[in-house]
């Protein structure tokens, strides 16, 4: 038989009792006593093992065999093997049958008069102990504590017999029930009854006494007094009566007074003890509540019965004070994310969290109608308690979901950036070829130049939209930015949505990043498109207008869509707030635009009403010093020696030819290896014009060959300044020839008198 501990819960606390060990301690002496009674008592004639004390009835062999069978049955019932437990039931039933036969034989007409015999109390005890043994093995009877009732009845009979033997033996044996009951038998059935309760002690009065909880400690403190004080009073009253101090009536009165005083004292003491415990519990709960109230997560403390024993302020803010049971939490309408499906039967997020399936995420619509993402988890600090933690993880969840969209957008941006970079090279070749024509009346060259400039602007605009500008604020014409955004957005509009824009004639410069401003306006136009397309009508109009007011330039994006309510408008620019979560909205567009406007010193103004469309006004400040473009003629390059390193052969050839037309001595290379080979035959070099995206190690080798040469980096807007620690200037593609010529003169003059490690 394996040793095992049986946990039992009392008043919500749990104690662990070594049921098998204690049962063996109780039943072992019974079996030994029965064996000694048979061997040393009846075979060898020892009065001690027969009667215990002189003049007391003897334990007859039938009684000894019955208690021995019940003791062995009790030990076998601890086994987990079904066959052994069935054997224990058989022994208990066999003890019943044997007890009935022994009782009939010892009390029949042929029984010796005045001889030792089995008492009626012994028969009743054996029958009740057998019934308790069977009931403890049946789960339904065990749950109703039937075994406790039978065993308790036996304990009452045994204690009554033992007390009677101590106080007044003659009075005890006047009762038919106790006639012939021996001292060894009373002790044996008492131990067997205690073992019958203790082996299934959960929920019984014996389980309370052995518990380490408050009720167990309280019972063990006062139970000895509850037994000894009345017993002592009874014995004292009998002694005083025998000595003539008081008669029987006075004895009853004095006994009643002492019992009353003792009961009142016990009640007062229990009340004080309970009050002290309540105060300690209240202080502990107050401290725990103060600690939990400082947490942002909603905390529910649940008992093993499913009642909510405590919650913190975050839980009350989230759900109010309505949930009182786990069943109330299960009635909260939670849904799956991102499909928004309600969970099936038995799969409620609270049920899954309480089953300790790890972190469970679900969606919940709050009182304002906004979707919140909740994270649920639970843990058990004690076997009788469980803590449910509910955290609002809306923002981290949205960040995680948005990260996937951002990764896809970054991949698309890289593709667009690469394509637009190649387009810039093509248009750059056309632009330089047409710009190098000397005949001012050549209309074909003018048309080509105009088309190339338009294509270059489009490619450059696409590339700017895919580049992070790191918050840099420059000067940009709001009218041009609005026109560019309209041209890009017009291709995305479905039939039925009209986009109107009145271009402004005068420049309206604003202090903002050109790429950020175009992207912000494009986002506002697309938001208006989505609102109209997803409305009831599906068609409408979007107006984009630019004007100025004081020191601010205002760009308006107005649609005649369904509009939004005041509650939605108040949160429209909040991060992660969106009414289009189910169709891919992230809730970041207006938040990013608002942040961009604030960083530039402006603001984003929104207005709307249901059925009256939506208006977005991006107000940005004018720059302090508006930028102007140098329109001077192309300067001559004289006899400067230049080295152009660019992997694009057409761009490299056209750029070199153009620079030669301006008087420079130009050498061309497709890469750094070729450039270094050419450099070996050159005595000196004025300026190195290099594609910035070439390998840095090779570029450093060329820089060491001509330490005093100036450097100009040609880079598209998508390329980063990887060589920011090097001296030199940077230019974007397509190349502006006037800017390039001025840059060549600048770096050449600076390089002739500057160290190669000093940035320009």
N, C-alpha and C positions, 0 to 999 in steps of 0.2 A: 504494500500500500504506500503510495507516495504521500509525502508531507505537503500540506497546502495550508494557506492562510485564508480565512474567510473574512472579507471586508464587510462591515455592516455600518449603516448610516443612521445617525440619531441626531435630530434637530439640525440637519444640514451638515454635520461634521462626520468624519469617518475615522473609525479606529480599526486596527487590524488585530484579529484574535487568532492565535494558533489553536484552532478548534481541535485538531487531532491530538496535539500534545496534551492539552488540558483534559480532553476526554479520556485519554489513557491514564492520566493521573487520578481521575475519579473512578474509572471502571476497574483499573488494575487491583486496587485493594479489595473490591467486591469479590472478584474471582478468587483472589488469594484467601479471603475470609471464608468463602464457601468451601474451598478445598481443605482448609485447616479444620473447619467444622466437621467435615466428613471423615477426615483421616484421624486427627488428634482427638476430636470430640466423641464421635460415635464408635470408632474402632478402638481407641486407646482410653476413652473415658475421661478426658480432660473437661472439667466443668467450665473453665474459662472460655474455651472455644464453643461450648454448647450454649451457655447462658450469658456470659459476660460478667454478671454479678450473681451472687447466691440469692436464692428465692425468686429469681426471675424465670419466666418460661424459656424453654430451649428452642433453638432453631432446628426444626426437624429436617431429616434428609431431603424430603420433597421440596421444602422451601430452599434449601441450599442448592439443589439441582436447578430449580427455576431461576434463581438470581444469577447463577453461573451461566446458564443459557442466555439470559437477557444481556449479561455483560459481554459475552462473546459476540452476540448479535450486534450490540452497539459498536464494537470495534470493527466488525466486518462491514458495517454500513458506511464506513468512511472511504471504502475503496471506490475507484472509478470504474471497475470492471462490473458489467451487468450481472455476470454469473455469481460473483461473490456477494453482490448486494441482494440478489435473489435468495442466496443461502441465508443471509442475515434475516430476511423476512420469514423464511421457513423456521429458523430457530425461535424467533419471537412467537410465531403461531404455535410451535411445538411446546414452548413454555406455557402458553395459555392452556392447552389441552392437558398437559401434565399437572398444572396447578389445580384445574377443576377436578381431576381424578384424585389427586392427593387430598384435596379438601373434603371431597365426598368420603374418602376412605377414613380420614381422621375424625370425622364428625358423624359417621354412620352409627347404626344400632350396635355394631360389633366393636366399636371403638372403646378402648379402656376408659373408665370414668376417672376424671381427674388427671389423666396422663397428658404428656406434651402432645400438642397437635397444631396443625396449620390454622392460623386465625383468619377470620373473615377479612380483616384489614389487609393481610398478606395477599389473599386472593384478589381483592379489589385492586391493590397496587400492581400486581403482576398483569392483570387484564389491561389496566390503564397504560402501563409502560409498554406493553405490546402494541396497543393502539397508537401510542405516540411514535413508536419506531416505524410503523407502517406509514403514518401520516407525514412523517419527516421526509419520506422518500417519494411522495406524490407531490408534484409541483403546485397543483391547485390547492391542495390541503395545506401545504407548507406556507403558501402565500397568505392564507387565512389564519395561520398560526394555530391550527388545530392541535399540533403536537405540544404547543405551549400550554394549552388548556388541560390536556390529560396529565402532563408532567407536573403542572402546578398543583393539581388536585392531589397527586401523590405526595408532593412536598408538604402540603397542609396536613395530611394524615400522619406523615412521618414526624413532623415537628410537634404536632399535638401529642403523639405517643411519647416522644422523648421528653417533652416538658412535663407530661403527666408522670412519667417514671421518676423524674427528679423531685417533683413537688408532692404528689399524693398518689402512690402506686395503687392503693386500694380503691380510690375513687375512679382511677383510669379503668381498672378491670371490671368495674360495675357495668361498663358499656359493652354490649355484645360485640361490637365491631372490633374492639381491642383485646378480647379474651383470647389468650394463648399467644399474643404477639411478643416476640423476643427482642431484646436489645440489638443483637447482631442483624436481625431482619430489618428493624427500623432504620439502622444506619445504612444498610445495603440499599434499600429502596430509595432513601434520600439521595445517596450518591448517584444512583442510576437515573433518577428524575432530573437532577442537575445536569448530568451529561446529556440527557435527551434534549434539553433546551439549548445547551451551549453548543452542540454540534450544528444547530441551525438557529443561531442566536440573533440573526438580523431582524430588528423590529420588536424583539421580545423584551420583557422587563429585565431579564438577565443580560441582554445585550446593552441595555441602558447602563446597568451597573458597571459593566466591564469597559464601557466606552471611555475614550480620552477626551470627549467633548465636555461642555459645561454641565450637562445633565448627569453624566457619569461621575464627574468629580463631586458634584453636589450630593448625589446619592451615596457615594462611598463615605462622604463626610458625616452624614446624618443618619444613615441606616443603622450603624451599630448602636447609636443612642436610642433610636426608635425601638430596637429589640431589647436592649439591656434595661432601660429605665422602667418600662411597664413590668417586665419580669421581676426586677428588683423590688418594685413597689408591692407586687402581689406577695412575694416571699416575705417581705417585711411585715405586711399586714397580717399574714398568717402567724408569724412569730409573736407579734404583739397580742394577737387574739389568744394564742395558746398560753401566754403568760398572764392573761387576765387584765391587760391594760385597756382593752376595748372589746366590745361585743361585736357580733356580726354586722349589725346595722351601722354602727360607728365605723367599722372597717370599710364598708362600702362607701360611706360618705367621705372618709379621708382619702380613699383610693381615687374617687371621682374628682376631688379637689386637686390632688397632685397631678392627675392626668390632665385636668383642665389647665393648670399652671404650665405644665410641660408643653402642652399643645400650643398655648398662646405664645410661650417663649420661642418655640420652634417656628411659628408663623412669623413673628417679628424678626427673628434672625434671618429667615429665608427672604423676607421682604427687603431687609437691609442688604443682604448679599445680592439679590436680584437688582436692586437699585444701583449698587456699585458696578455690577456688570453692565447694566444699561448705560451708565455714565461713561464707562470705558469704551463701550461699543459706539456711543454717540460721538465721543471725541475721535475715535478711530475713523468712523464714517465721515466726520467733518473734515479731518485731515486728508482722507482719501479723496473726498469730493473737491477739496481745494486743489489738490494735486492734479486730479483729472480735469478740473475746469480750466487749467492752464494749457491744456492740449487742444490743438486744432481739430484732431480727429474725434468723431462721435464714439463714445464708449458706452456700451451696455453691459452690465454685470447680471448674468443669468444664473438662477438656481437650477438644481438638477430636475426640478419639476417644470421648468420652462417659464417661471415667473421672472419678471425684470426687477431685480432687487435694487438697482441703482443705475443712474445715468449721469453724464456730465452736461455742462451748459451747451457744448457743441452739439450734443444729441438733441437737446431741446430746441436749439435754434434750427436744426435740420428738419426734424419731424414733429416738433411740438411735444406736449406731454401725453399724447394719446396712446402710444404703445405701452401696455402694461404686461403683456404676455408675448411669448415668442409667436403665438398665432397672430397677434396684431402686426408684428414685423413681416410675417408672411403675407399679410393682406396688402402691403405697400406695392404699388404697381411699378415694378422694375422690369426692364427689358434688356435684351441682348444688344450688344453693339458689335459691328456697325449696322447690322441688318434690321435692328429695332423689332425683333421678334420677341413675343412674350414667351417665357420659359414654359416647358411642359410640366406635367404633373410630377411632383417630387423633385424638380430641378430648379426650384426657386433659388436665387442667389444666396439668400440667407440660409437656406437648408444646406447648400453646398459649402458655404463658409463654416457653418457649425459642424459639418462633417469633417472639417479640417482638410479640405481638398486643395489647400494652398490659397494664394491670392485669387479672388474672384472679382472680375470687373463687370459692371453692368451700367445701364443708363437709367436715368430717373428724371421725370419732369417735375420741376419745383412748383411752388404755388404761383409764381409769376409766368409759368409756361415755358421756362427755359430748360433746355436739356443739360443735365449735370452727369458727369461720369464719376461713379462711385467705385472705390476699391474696398472689398470686404475681406476680413480675415478673422480668425479666432484662435484662442489658446486657453488651456486649462491650468490655472495656477494651483488648483486643488481638485480632487476627484468629485467634489460636490458642487463646484462652481465653474463657470465658463465665462470668458470675456469676449465679447463681439466688438470688433473695431471696424468702423465705417469711415473712410477718408474720402474727401472731395478731391479727386485727382484729375479734374477737368483740364486744367492747363497743361500738366505733364502729358496727359493722354493726347491732347491736341498737338502738342509739340512733336510727339512721336509719330502721329499720323501725318503731320505736315512735313516731317523729315523725308518721307518717301516721295511726296510730291516735289519737294525741293530737289531731291536727287535726280528725278526725271527731268525737271526743268533745267538743272545744271547740264545734264547730258545733251539736251536739245540746244542749250545755249552754246555748248562747245561746237556742235555741228554747224549751227548758224554762223558762229564766229569764224570757223574755218572757211566756210563758203564765201562769206562776205569779204574775208581777207584776200581770197583769190580774186574776187570781183574788183577789189580796190587795186590790185596789181594790174588787171586788164585795163580798167578805166584810167589808171595812172599812165600806162603806156600811150593810150589814145590821147589823153589830155596833154602829155608832154609833146607828142608828135604834132598835134594840131597847134599847140602853143608856140612851137618853135618855128612855125611858118612866118616868113617875113613880109609876105604880101598882105597889106591890110584890107585889100578888096577881094580877097579869096573867100567867097560866100560859102563854098563847100567846107572849108576849114572851120568857118564860124559855126556852121550847123553841127559839124562833128564835135567841136569844142563844147557847144551848148549841151548836146546830148550826153557827152562824156561827163560833164560836170553834174548833170542831173542824175546820171547813173551812179556817180561817185557819192553824191549826197545820200542817195537811197541806201547804198551799201554801207556807208559810214554810219547812217542812222540805225540800221539793223545791228551793226556791231556795237554801237554804244548801248543799245538796249540789252545786250548780253554781258555787259561789263559792270562789275561792282566798283563804284567810284570812291568807296571808303568815306562817304559823307563829304567829299570835297565840294565846296560851294564856289562856283565861278559866275560868270556873267553870260546870259543867254537871252536871245530875243524871244519874248513870250509869244509873239505872233507867229514866228517861224516854228516854235515848238508845237503850238496848237495846230498849225497847218500840217506838220509832219505826223502828229498823232492822228489827225483826221484821215490823212491819206492811208496810213497803215490800218486804221480801224474800218475804213469804208469797205475793204475787201472781205471783212468778216461778217458783214451784216446780211441777214437773210432778206428775202423779198418781203415787202410789207413794212419794213422799218427804214425810214428816211433820215439821213444824217445831213444837217445843214450847217454851214459855216461861212461867215462873212470875213474874209481876210482883212487884216488891218494894213493900212498903207504906211503909217509911220512906225519906226522901230519902237518897241516897248521893252527895253532891257529889264531883266530882273536878276536879283542875286540868288542864283540856284544852279544846281548841276543840270546841264542840258539833258543828259541821259535820264536822270531821275525825274525831271519835269515831264519829258515825253512819256516815260513809262507811267507816271501818275495820271496824266491825262488819258492815256490809252486805257488804263484800268477803270477810270470813271466812265468812259464811253462804253466799255464792255459791261460794266455793272448796269448801266441804263439799258443796254441791249437785252441783257438777261431778264431784267424786270419787265420789259415790254413783252418779250417772247414768251415768258412764263405766265403772263397775265391772262385774263379771260378773253380779251380781243385778239391778242397775238400780233397786233400791228400798232404802229405809232410813229412818233417823230422825236429825234434827238437834236438839240440845238447847242452848238459850241460857239461862244462869243468871248471876245477879249476886249476889255476897256481898262481905264485907269481912274483912280480916285485918290487925290492927294499924292502921297508918297508911295502908294501901293498900286500894283497892277493886278487886275482881277480876271480870272479865267472862269467862265461859267459853263457848266455842263447841265443842261435842263432836258428832262424827258416828260412825256405826258402819259407815263405808265400808271400802274395801280396805286403807287405811293405806299407809305407805311404809317403805322400808328405812332403816336407820341412816345409810347414806351419803347418801341423798336428804335425810333430815331435817337432817343437818349443814349442807347447803347451801341449805335451803329458803328462808331469808331473804336469800340473796345476791342482789344485783342481777343481772337478766337470766337467772337460773337458773330453768328451768321444765321440767316433764315434759309440757307441753301445747303445744309449739311448733307442731306440725302443725295444731292446731285453734284457733289464735289467741292462745295464751298469750304474754305478754311477759316474765314473770319479774320484774315490778316490784311486784305487789300486796303481798306479805308484806314486801318490803324497805321500801316506803313506810310500812306500818303500824309496823314495827319502829322506823323513824326517828322517826315521830310519837310513839311511846311514850317513846323516849329523850329527845326534846326536852321532853316533859312531866314528865320525872323518873321514868318508870316503865320497864317492859320488856315484851317479847312472849315468852312461854314456849310452846314447842312440844314435843309428845310424840306418839309413834306407833310402831307396829310392824306388819309385814305381817299382814293379817287381823284387826287389833284396832282399826281406826278411827284417827281423827286428833283430837287435842285441842289447841286454841289458847286460851291464857289471856292476856288483856290486863290487866296489873296497873298501875294508875295511882295516884298519891298523892292523899291528901285535901288540899283547899286549906287554907291557914293561917287564912283568915277566910271562912267560908262566907257566900255572898250571901243576903240576905233581901229580900223584896219588900214595898214600902210598900203597906199596905192601907187608907190613910186615905181619908176621903170626898172627893168632888170639891170642890176649892176654888172659890169664886166669883171671877169675873174683874172685877167692879166695872164701871167705865166705860172700860176699856181699848179703844183703837181698834186693830183688827187688819185686816190685808190678807192674804187667802188667795189664792195663785196656784197653780192646779193645772189641767192640761189635761183631767182627767176631770170632766165636768159633774156627774154624780151624786155622786161623792165630794166635789166642791167644795161642792155644795148642802147635803148632809147635814152635813159638817163645819161649814159656816157656821151652819146652823140650831142645831146642838148648842152651839156657842160662844155664840150669841146667847141660848140658854136659860140659860147661865151668867152672863149680864149684860154681855157684851162688845158693842162696836159693831163689827160685822163687815162688811167689803167684800170682794167676790169678783171674781176675774179668771181668764180661761182661759189667758192668756199674758202675757209681759212687756210687750208693746205695749199691751194692754188695761189692765194694771196701772199703767203709766206714765200713761195717760190718766186713770185714776181718781185717781192720786196728785196730779194737778194741782189737783184740787178739794178736797184734804184739807189742813188747816192743819198737822197733825202726825200722827205714827204711832207707836204703842207697839211693836208687834211685826209683823214680816213673816214669814208662814208660806209657804214656797215649795217647790215640787217641785224637787229637786236636779238632775234631768236636763234642766232647761230651759236654753236657750242662755246661755252665760256672759256674753257681751257685753251682752245685754239685762238680765241680773241686775245687772251692774255699774252700768248706767244708773239702775236703781231704787234701788240702794244709795246712789248719789250724791244722789238726791232726798231721802232720809231718812237722813242720816249717823248720827243718834243713835238710830235704831230698832234694837231687838233683832231677831235673825234666827234662825228655826228651819227647818232643812232636813228635809223629809220624803223618805225614800229607802228603797227596798226593799233587802234584803241583797245583791242583785246589783249595786247601783250603788256606784260608788267616790266617795270624798270629793274631787271635783275642785276644790272651792273650799276646800281645807284651810287656805289662808292667810287666809280671811275669818273675822271674829268670828261666833260663833253656835254653836248646838247642833244635833245631828243625831238624828233619830228614825227608826225603821223602821216600815214598814206591815205589818200593820194598826195603826192608832193606838190606843194606850192613853190614854183620856181623862184619867185621873188624872195620868199622866206628862206629857201634853201641857199640862195646866193648870199643873202645877208648873214645867214648862220655860218657859211664858209668863211667869210671875211672876219666874223667875230671870233671864231675858235682859232683861226690861223693867227690872228693878232695876239690873242691871249696866250696861245701855246708857245709863241716865240719868246715870251718873257715869264712864263709860269712853270712851276714844277709839274711833272706829269701826275703826281699824287694829290694835287690840289684841285678839288672840284670847281667847275665854273659856276 
